[in-house]
Amino acid sequence: MEDTPLGQTVLIRKENDKERLKHFTQHEHRIRNEWRNFIANQKVSENKQPEYFAKMFEDMFRKLF
């Protein structure tokens, strides 16, 4: 898998070993940081959904009673 460009990108994205990260090139760091930011933004939007649904249920019960 590592012999293809996509395989290399996947390996860069999932790397967590601090010693290996020290030897990453600037390009590899950019790929990894962009991926980590993307995942962090996904988690932030997932956390907003429970608040939205809780508000929706509260409004629904208010209208019922």
Summary of the structure (lengths in Angstrom):
residues: 65
radius of gyration: 20.1
end to end distance: 59.1
largest distance: 63.0
contacts: 127
relative contact order: 0.08
helix: 83%
strand: 0%
